[in-house]
Amino acid sequence: MRYGDRGPIVRELLCWVEEYPIQWRKPGFDLAELAKLRWTEGYSTETLMARYGKTEVAIRNYYRRARKSGFGFSGINGSERKAILKSIQGRTPELFLRNKGA
């Protein structure tokens, strides 16, 4: 039972939808390019920091990751790997070279 007119019904938009692009995963860092630039082209850490927009700590962590893999990742062929290992041989502990079979 209704008592009187309730007037016009006004419906309001209760939600707002906007779409934003979301990147779920960071794109992979190209260790092969970094290794080539650092150890075959002779780029300094400071130059690589400016090129990639990364901090010194980040660049050194990439160096460490590249060394740990033995420079055996895609993007580096056998001759480039040998050139990189030869260029760092004097600056790399013997243990690393012995473990990686260089």
N, C-alpha and C positions, 0 to 999 in steps of 0.2 A: 504494500500500500504506500502510495506516495503523497506527500503533503506539500503541495506547491511546486512551482517551477524552479528548477535548480539553475537555470540559465544555460548559456552555451558552454560546452565542454572544450577546454583548451588543453591540447596535448603538447607537452614540452619534450624536446629532445633530451634524453637522459644520459646519453653517452656521446663521446666525441671520438672519432676514429681518424688517426693520421698514420701514414706509413713512413717508416724511416729505413734506409738501407742499413743492414746489420752485417758486419763481417764476423763470423763465428770463429774463424781461425786466422791467425796471422799468416801472411804468405811466407813460404820458406825462404830463408836467407841463402843466397848462392855462395856456398863455401868455395866452390871451384873458382869462381871469378875473384873472390877475395885472395885465395892462395896464389893465383897467377899474378895478380897485381902486386901482392906483397913480396913474393919470393922470386918471381922471374922478372917483373918490371921494376922492382925496387922501391915501390911506393912506401912512404913513411906511415906510421900509425896515425899521425896528425892529418895527413892527406886523406887517408881512408875514413877517418872520423868525419871529416868535412864532406867527403863524397857520399857516404851512406847516412849521414845525420845521426850517428850513434855516439855514445860516450866511449872514452878510452877503455873502461872496464868491459863494455860490451864487445868492442873490437878484440881485445885480448882474450875474452872468452871464446870468440869465434876462432882465433888462432889455436887455442887449446883444443877445441873440438876438431879442427882440421888435422892437427898433429895426432890426436888420439885415434883418428880414423886411418892414419897412415897415408893420407892423401889418396885413398883408394875409392873415392866417390865418383859418381857420374859427372861428366864435364871435364875431366882431366884424363888425357890419354897417357900411355906408358912413358913416352919421351918427356912429357911435361912433368909427370910425377918424378922421374929421375932427376930432371933439372932442379925441381923444387928441393928434393932431398939433398942434392949436391950443394945447393946454395945455403942450406941450413945446417949442413953437417958440422961445421966448426962451432956453431952456436947451440947445438942440441946435445943433450947428454947421451953418452954411449948406450945407456940402457934403452933409450927410445929406439935408436937405430938397430940395436941387436934384436929387440922384440919385434920390430917391423920387418926384419929381413932385408934391410938395405945395405 
